[in-house]
Amino acid sequence: MSRNKDRELREIAKLRCRELRKNATEAEKIFWEQVRNRKFLELKFNRQFPIFDDTLGKETFYIADFYCHEKRLVVELDGMIHDYQMEQDELRTEIMNGKGLKVVRFRNEEVEMNCIEVLEKLKDMLTHPKSFS
């Protein structure tokens, strides 16, 4: 890929991430308040973080709802739309796993109704890595 296209793709990703941050779901806002500024296990999380990939033969990017570089962890918060795109989500998870990233998914409702329980599950997964499948 040429440097120009690479630069273009990165700019597109940056703008899309910025747009998603401005239009965060309620679940994303709740989760972000709990993990921002190293509040959760002193880990640094980024929200709406682009992950670039060319596994399928075309340079593209996926936007992780939340990403922790220290743990190579992607946290996805899934709303109702994900009920209709399960195959896409599975492929995306496989691609990220292939890049050495761990992906964990929670439903928006889980976060909205009991974020503390979600964080406990996440903490357990991080302290007992075999719980990642």
C-alpha positions, 0 to 999 in steps of 0.5 A: 500500500502506498504511503498516501493511501496509508495516510488517507486510511488513518485520517478516515479512521481518526475521523470515524473514531472521533465521530463515534466518541461524540455519539457514544451509547449510554453503555459506552459512557457508563463503562468509560467513566469506570475505566478512564484515567486508569481507574480500573486495575490501573490499566490505560484504556482507549475508547473507539480505538482503530485497529488496522488490518490487511488479513483479508487482502485489503487494508482496512480498520476495525474500531474497538469500543475500548482497547487496553494496550497493556493487556492487548485487550479489546472490550466490545459493548454490543447493542441490538444491532449485533443480534443481526451481524453475529457472523461479521462479529465472529470474523472480526473477533477471529481477525483480532485474535489472529493479531494477538488481541483478546476480545471480550463482549458484553451486552449494553444492557449488562453495562447499563444495569450492573456495570460493577458486575461487568467490571468484576467479570472483566477483572476475573478474566484478566486475573485468570487468563484461561477464562478467555476462550 
